[in-house]
Structures are given as C-alpha cells and as structure tokens.
Amino acid sequence: MNRYRTVVLVLIVAFFGFLSGVALMETHALQRRSRIPESVDARRFRLLDQDGNVRAELGMPFGEPALFLYDSKGKARAWILLEREGNARIMFVDPEDQAVWTAPPTQNPQPKPE
C-alpha cells in the first residue's frame, strides 16, 4: 500500500511538472512571436483610421521620400517631402487645396518691369 501511494504521488508530481513545462513553452513562444522587429523594409506605409480610411502615408511617390497627412474626407492636407534636388519642403493646405503655409516659403513671381 505504501509503495502504491508513492507511485501515485510520483505520477501526480510528474503530470503537474509536465503541464508546467508546456505552459512555460507556450509563454516563450508567445513572447517570441510578439517581438518588435528591429527594422521593417517596405516601399510604402499607410496609417488607417478605425473605419479603414487612409489618414497618413509614408512612401516615395515621386522617387523621393514623402509623408502625407489626410483629413477625414481623404484629402491631403499636409505633407513633408524631399524634392528631386534634395531640398526639403513642408506644406499645409486648406480644404480648397490653397496653400496656407509652406517652408521654405514659395517664391511668388515678381512682375517684370516694363
């Protein structure tokens, strides 16, 4: 009878040890899967709102990097980009696509003297 109890006790301890090992392995597997990657390579990134509308986009639409911010109606309202010459440009526009602010300021052509 004593031997029977010992065998049952060893089996119970082994069973719980096995379950603990399985639980630890699952925890480690979940931690490895949810790791944040060191880098991500892509040609374009889009940020979507809760309705699936694009609200921001980072890409290279003109062959140079550009960041666009869109309003709730899907219109580009602000952007930061590099021009082909490598010059940086920032622009904010109103709902009618009129520039509100730019950096560097856009040069208004001066009328030629007559």
PyRosetta script that sets phi, psi and omega in degrees:
from pyrosetta import init, pose_from_sequence

init()
pose = pose_from_sequence("MNRYRTVVLVLIVAFFGFLSGVALMETHALQRRSRIPESVDARRFRLLDQDGNVRAELGMPFGEPALFLYDSKGKARAWILLEREGNARIMFVDPEDQAVWTAPPTQNPQPKPE")
pose.set_psi(1, -41.0)
pose.set_omega(1, 178.4)
pose.set_phi(2, -63.4)
pose.set_psi(2, -40.9)
pose.set_omega(2, 178.9)
pose.set_phi(3, -64.4)
pose.set_psi(3, -40.2)
pose.set_omega(3, 178.7)
pose.set_phi(4, -60.9)
pose.set_psi(4, -44.7)
pose.set_omega(4, 178.9)
pose.set_phi(5, -62.9)
pose.set_psi(5, -40.9)
pose.set_omega(5, -179.9)
pose.set_phi(6, -63.2)
pose.set_psi(6, -43.9)
pose.set_omega(6, 179.3)
pose.set_phi(7, -63.6)
pose.set_psi(7, -44.7)
pose.set_omega(7, 179.0)
pose.set_phi(8, -62.6)
pose.set_psi(8, -43.4)
pose.set_omega(8, 179.1)
pose.set_phi(9, -62.4)
pose.set_psi(9, -43.1)
pose.set_omega(9, 178.7)
pose.set_phi(10, -63.8)
pose.set_psi(10, -41.7)
pose.set_omega(10, 179.0)
pose.set_phi(11, -64.0)
pose.set_psi(11, -40.9)
pose.set_omega(11, 179.2)
pose.set_phi(12, -65.4)
pose.set_psi(12, -45.2)
pose.set_omega(12, 179.2)
pose.set_phi(13, -63.1)
pose.set_psi(13, -42.5)
pose.set_omega(13, 179.2)
pose.set_phi(14, -63.7)
pose.set_psi(14, -41.9)
pose.set_omega(14, 179.8)
pose.set_phi(15, -62.0)
pose.set_psi(15, -46.5)
pose.set_omega(15, 179.1)
pose.set_phi(16, -68.6)
pose.set_psi(16, -33.6)
pose.set_omega(16, 174.7)
pose.set_phi(17, -64.3)
pose.set_psi(17, -41.3)
pose.set_omega(17, 177.2)
pose.set_phi(18, -62.5)
pose.set_psi(18, -46.3)
pose.set_omega(18, 179.0)
pose.set_phi(19, -62.2)
pose.set_psi(19, -38.4)
pose.set_omega(19, 178.4)
pose.set_phi(20, -65.4)
pose.set_psi(20, -40.3)
pose.set_omega(20, 177.9)
pose.set_phi(21, -63.1)
pose.set_psi(21, -42.4)
pose.set_omega(21, 178.3)
pose.set_phi(22, -63.2)
pose.set_psi(22, -43.4)
pose.set_omega(22, 179.4)
pose.set_phi(23, -62.6)
pose.set_psi(23, -42.1)
pose.set_omega(23, 178.3)
pose.set_phi(24, -65.1)
pose.set_psi(24, -39.7)
pose.set_omega(24, 178.9)
pose.set_phi(25, -64.5)
pose.set_psi(25, -40.0)
pose.set_omega(25, 177.7)
pose.set_phi(26, -64.6)
pose.set_psi(26, -40.6)
pose.set_omega(26, 178.8)
pose.set_phi(27, -62.7)
pose.set_psi(27, -44.1)
pose.set_omega(27, 178.2)
pose.set_phi(28, -64.4)
pose.set_psi(28, -39.5)
pose.set_omega(28, 179.3)
pose.set_phi(29, -63.7)
pose.set_psi(29, -41.7)
pose.set_omega(29, 178.4)
pose.set_phi(30, -65.0)
pose.set_psi(30, -39.9)
pose.set_omega(30, 179.4)
pose.set_phi(31, -65.1)
pose.set_psi(31, -38.5)
pose.set_omega(31, 179.2)
pose.set_phi(32, -68.3)
pose.set_psi(32, -38.8)
pose.set_omega(32, -178.7)
pose.set_phi(33, -70.0)
pose.set_psi(33, -33.1)
pose.set_omega(33, -175.8)
pose.set_phi(34, -90.8)
pose.set_psi(34, 9.3)
pose.set_omega(34, 178.7)
pose.set_phi(35, -64.2)
pose.set_psi(35, 143.3)
pose.set_omega(35, 177.1)
pose.set_phi(36, -81.7)
pose.set_psi(36, 127.6)
pose.set_omega(36, -179.1)
pose.set_phi(37, -68.2)
pose.set_psi(37, 151.4)
pose.set_omega(37, 178.9)
pose.set_phi(38, -68.9)
pose.set_psi(38, -33.4)
pose.set_omega(38, 177.9)
pose.set_phi(39, -151.5)
pose.set_psi(39, 155.9)
pose.set_omega(39, 177.8)
pose.set_phi(40, -130.9)
pose.set_psi(40, 129.6)
pose.set_omega(40, 178.9)
pose.set_phi(41, -110.0)
pose.set_psi(41, 129.3)
pose.set_omega(41, 178.6)
pose.set_phi(42, -160.9)
pose.set_psi(42, 165.9)
pose.set_omega(42, 177.0)
pose.set_phi(43, -93.1)
pose.set_psi(43, -21.1)
pose.set_omega(43, -178.5)
pose.set_phi(44, -156.2)
pose.set_psi(44, 142.3)
pose.set_omega(44, 174.1)
pose.set_phi(45, -122.7)
pose.set_psi(45, 136.0)
pose.set_omega(45, 177.5)
pose.set_phi(46, -124.9)
pose.set_psi(46, 137.6)
pose.set_omega(46, 176.7)
pose.set_phi(47, -106.2)
pose.set_psi(47, 123.4)
pose.set_omega(47, -177.1)
pose.set_phi(48, -108.9)
pose.set_psi(48, 147.0)
pose.set_omega(48, 174.4)
pose.set_phi(49, -84.3)
pose.set_psi(49, -176.2)
pose.set_omega(49, -176.1)
pose.set_phi(50, -64.4)
pose.set_psi(50, -19.0)
pose.set_omega(50, 178.8)
pose.set_phi(51, -95.0)
pose.set_psi(51, 0.8)
pose.set_omega(51, 179.0)
pose.set_phi(52, 88.0)
pose.set_psi(52, 9.3)
pose.set_omega(52, 178.7)
pose.set_phi(53, -84.2)
pose.set_psi(53, 140.2)
pose.set_omega(53, 178.1)
pose.set_phi(54, -70.8)
pose.set_psi(54, 125.8)
pose.set_omega(54, 179.6)
pose.set_phi(55, -115.1)
pose.set_psi(55, -18.4)
pose.set_omega(55, 176.1)
pose.set_phi(56, -154.2)
pose.set_psi(56, 152.4)
pose.set_omega(56, -178.8)
pose.set_phi(57, -148.3)
pose.set_psi(57, 133.2)
pose.set_omega(57, 176.0)
pose.set_phi(58, -119.8)
pose.set_psi(58, 120.9)
pose.set_omega(58, -177.6)
pose.set_phi(59, -164.5)
pose.set_psi(59, -163.2)
pose.set_omega(59, -179.5)
pose.set_phi(60, -132.1)
pose.set_psi(60, 62.2)
pose.set_omega(60, -174.5)
pose.set_phi(61, -67.2)
pose.set_psi(61, -24.8)
pose.set_omega(61, -178.2)
pose.set_phi(62, -113.7)
pose.set_psi(62, 16.9)
pose.set_omega(62, -177.2)
pose.set_phi(63, 87.8)
pose.set_psi(63, -2.2)
pose.set_omega(63, 177.5)
pose.set_phi(64, -131.3)
pose.set_psi(64, 155.9)
pose.set_omega(64, -177.8)
pose.set_phi(65, -65.7)
pose.set_psi(65, 141.8)
pose.set_omega(65, 179.5)
pose.set_phi(66, -149.2)
pose.set_psi(66, 142.5)
pose.set_omega(66, 175.2)
pose.set_phi(67, -118.6)
pose.set_psi(67, 122.4)
pose.set_omega(67, 179.6)
pose.set_phi(68, -114.3)
pose.set_psi(68, 138.7)
pose.set_omega(68, 174.1)
pose.set_phi(69, -116.0)
pose.set_psi(69, 129.2)
pose.set_omega(69, -176.1)
pose.set_phi(70, -109.9)
pose.set_psi(70, 147.3)
pose.set_omega(70, 175.4)
pose.set_phi(71, -80.7)
pose.set_psi(71, -178.3)
pose.set_omega(71, -176.5)
pose.set_phi(72, -66.8)
pose.set_psi(72, -16.0)
pose.set_omega(72, 178.6)
pose.set_phi(73, -94.5)
pose.set_psi(73, 1.4)
pose.set_omega(73, 177.4)
pose.set_phi(74, 88.6)
pose.set_psi(74, 10.9)
pose.set_omega(74, 179.0)
pose.set_phi(75, -92.1)
pose.set_psi(75, 135.9)
pose.set_omega(75, 175.6)
pose.set_phi(76, -67.4)
pose.set_psi(76, 123.9)
pose.set_omega(76, -177.6)
pose.set_phi(77, -115.9)
pose.set_psi(77, -18.6)
pose.set_omega(77, 179.0)
pose.set_phi(78, -151.1)
pose.set_psi(78, 144.1)
pose.set_omega(78, 175.2)
pose.set_phi(79, -152.6)
pose.set_psi(79, 153.9)
pose.set_omega(79, 174.5)
pose.set_phi(80, -126.8)
pose.set_psi(80, 129.6)
pose.set_omega(80, -179.0)
pose.set_phi(81, -151.2)
pose.set_psi(81, 165.1)
pose.set_omega(81, 170.8)
pose.set_phi(82, -105.5)
pose.set_psi(82, 132.7)
pose.set_omega(82, 176.2)
pose.set_phi(83, -78.2)
pose.set_psi(83, 167.7)
pose.set_omega(83, -179.4)
pose.set_phi(84, -55.4)
pose.set_psi(84, -33.1)
pose.set_omega(84, 179.8)
pose.set_phi(85, -76.3)
pose.set_psi(85, -7.0)
pose.set_omega(85, -179.2)
pose.set_phi(86, 94.9)
pose.set_psi(86, 2.3)
pose.set_omega(86, 178.6)
pose.set_phi(87, -79.7)
pose.set_psi(87, 137.9)
pose.set_omega(87, 177.7)
pose.set_phi(88, -82.2)
pose.set_psi(88, 146.6)
pose.set_omega(88, 178.6)
pose.set_phi(89, -142.7)
pose.set_psi(89, 139.0)
pose.set_omega(89, 175.3)
pose.set_phi(90, -125.8)
pose.set_psi(90, 138.1)
pose.set_omega(90, 179.2)
pose.set_phi(91, -145.8)
pose.set_psi(91, 139.1)
pose.set_omega(91, 172.1)
pose.set_phi(92, -119.0)
pose.set_psi(92, 136.5)
pose.set_omega(92, 179.5)
pose.set_phi(93, -127.0)
pose.set_psi(93, 157.4)
pose.set_omega(93, 178.0)
pose.set_phi(94, -87.8)
pose.set_psi(94, 178.4)
pose.set_omega(94, -178.4)
pose.set_phi(95, -60.2)
pose.set_psi(95, -20.1)
pose.set_omega(95, 179.0)
pose.set_phi(96, -95.1)
pose.set_psi(96, 16.0)
pose.set_omega(96, 178.8)
pose.set_phi(97, 65.3)
pose.set_psi(97, 23.8)
pose.set_omega(97, 175.8)
pose.set_phi(98, -93.1)
pose.set_psi(98, 133.5)
pose.set_omega(98, -179.2)
pose.set_phi(99, -62.4)
pose.set_psi(99, 127.6)
pose.set_omega(99, 176.5)
pose.set_phi(100, -96.1)
pose.set_psi(100, -38.9)
pose.set_omega(100, -178.7)
pose.set_phi(101, -156.0)
pose.set_psi(101, 139.3)
pose.set_omega(101, 175.8)
pose.set_phi(102, -137.9)
pose.set_psi(102, 152.3)
pose.set_omega(102, 173.9)
pose.set_phi(103, -141.6)
pose.set_psi(103, 127.9)
pose.set_omega(103, -9.1)
pose.set_phi(104, -63.7)
pose.set_psi(104, 158.7)
pose.set_omega(104, -178.8)
pose.set_phi(105, -59.3)
pose.set_psi(105, 141.0)
pose.set_omega(105, 176.4)
pose.set_phi(106, -72.4)
pose.set_psi(106, 141.4)
pose.set_omega(106, -179.4)
pose.set_phi(107, -83.6)
pose.set_psi(107, 118.6)
pose.set_omega(107, 174.9)
pose.set_phi(108, -78.1)
pose.set_psi(108, 128.9)
pose.set_omega(108, -179.5)
pose.set_phi(109, -63.9)
pose.set_psi(109, 132.2)
pose.set_omega(109, 179.3)
pose.set_phi(110, -84.7)
pose.set_psi(110, 139.2)
pose.set_omega(110, 176.7)
pose.set_phi(111, -63.3)
pose.set_psi(111, 139.5)
pose.set_omega(111, 179.2)
pose.set_phi(112, -74.5)
pose.set_psi(112, 136.0)
pose.set_omega(112, 177.8)
pose.set_phi(113, -67.1)
pose.set_psi(113, 144.3)
pose.set_omega(113, -178.2)
pose.set_phi(114, -91.9)
pose.dump_pdb("model.pdb")
